[in-house]
Amino acid sequence: MTPTRPVFYISDGTGITAETIGHSLLTQFGDTRFATDRIPFVDTPDKAREAALRIRAAGEAAGVRPIVINSCVDNELYRLLAESGGLMLDIFAPFIEPLERELGQPRTNRVGQAHGMVDFEAYHRRINAMNYALTHDDGMIMDFDDAEIILVGVSRAGKTPTCVYLALHYGICAANYPLTEEDLEADRLPQKLRGHRHKLFGLTIDPVRLQQIRQERRPNSKYSQMDTCRREVAQAEHIFQNERLTVLSTTHTSIEEISSKVLTTLGIHREMF
């Protein structure tokens, strides 16, 4: 059996950028098993040496060379990390030199620009959007005038995590509305949503997957019965079809993919934070 390959995401900041890019790269090698670890805030030589020892030990224990996906901007820290003997992958290296040539200026080695609080207005917009998503979750507040997006679907179809993602990464005020038993029986959108048709996006899900999710939340209840899941999904999809709403199945779709599809469909262009 092929040994599990240790992978380290190393950064002088949060490590989110290194981990995001690194994860995308590793998914291209589905036949290899990886054990990943993130070491953030490696911003001093002592921390770099400590990280290098940790990386080397992991490689010796696994019997294979570790992979180090690095976003440290300080060359000295990079040199110290390389003493780990790991395969060093600098996520900025392929892009910095071409950009320096094109822009006619050297890069500025500043830490925390990607995920630091460098733009206070944008940061507060993101926090406000997050508060909006939480207070408008599951139809708790029915005032949708300030909503940019309203996700509609049966309970546990993926509305809440998608709203939170849109708020956190795009600063978008996203609300969600769970179709109730009364809504499903009426076979049409509730009155409170009809005035916001241009903001609506429908989410559906395979009943088998829905039943699994609901069973974890409320085991052996009517809410989690397969008949209930099949009926609710069928009724919701019928409403979406009658109301001519764009609908997406979340069964095998990630939050990132759902969010991208929603933004594209509703014509919302927002830079990711």
Secondary structure, DSSP 8 states (H G I E B T S, - for coil): ----EEEEEE-SS-SHHHHHHHHHHHTT-TTS-EEEEEE----SHHHHHHHHHHHHHHHHHHTS--EEEE----HHHHHHHHTT--EEEETTHHHHHHHHHHHTS-----TTTTTSS--HHHHHHHHHHHHHHHHTGGGSS---TT-SEEEEESTTSSHHHHHHHHHHHH---EEEEE--HHHHHHTS--HHHHTTGGGEEEEE--HHHHHHHHHHHSTTSGGG-HHHHHHHHHHHHHHHHHHT--EEE-TT--HHHHHHHHHHHHT------
